[in-house]
Amino acid sequence: MKGKNRWTLFLLILAGLVLGGLIGNVFPADNWINYGQTFGLSSPVVLDLGILCLTFGMTIKITVASLIGIAIGIVVYRFL
């Protein structure tokens, strides 16, 4: 169990999420692997302070491919 910590698990889950998203982009949009849900801010929130303009926006898309990637990241963590 040496070398295992929460940061390693977080990074492997994040890497699995990114790789799952990339794998999902390889397949056509109507494939079952791209089935999922998108949530977040549909239009960005703009804060204009005169000399500074900040734009906030975030959208998260969870698909079957990204869930498979997360599962693979967890499995890799267990074998470390």
N, C-alpha and C positions, 0 to 999 in steps of 0.2 A: 504494500500500500504506500510505499515511499514515492513521493513526487505527485501524488494525487491531491488535488485541491479543487476548490470551487471555480477558480479562474480557468483551470484547464477544461473543466466540464463546460463552462460558459463559452469558451473559445471554440471548442469542438461542436457545440450545438449551433453556434453562429456560423461556423464553416459549413456544417451540414445544411443549414438553412440557405446559405448562398449557393452551394453546389446543387441543392434540390431545385432552387429557382432557375439556375442555369440549365439543368437537365429539362425542366419544364418548358423552357423557351425553345428547345430543340424540336419538340413535338408540335403538331398543329394545335391551334387554339381550341378546336372542338374535341380534342382527345380527353379521355377520362382522367389522365394524369394532371391536367390543367384545371380540373374542377376545384373551385374554392370560393372564398369569400374575401372581399376587399372592404376595409373599414378605415376610418380616419377622417381628416378634413378634406372635403371634396374641393373646396376652393381655399386658397391661402388667406390667412388673417394678416392684414397689413397694419403696422403701427408707424404712423408718420409723425415724427417729432420736430419737423422743420429742418434741422441740420442732419438728422439721422432718420433713415427709413428702414425699419425691420420687417421682414416678411417671415411668417411662421406657417409651416404646412407639413403634414406628415400623412402618408397613406401606407398601410400595411396590407399585403396580399398574401393570404395563407392558402396554399394549394396542396393537393395530395402529394405532389413531388417534393414540396418543402417539408411536409410531415415525414416522408420517407427519409429525406436527408437528415432531419433531426434524430430520427431513430437510429440511423447509421452512426451519427456522431456519438450518441449514447453508448452504442455497442462498442465503438472504438475506445471510448473512455473506460469501459469495463475491462478491456483487454490490456490496458496500460499498466 
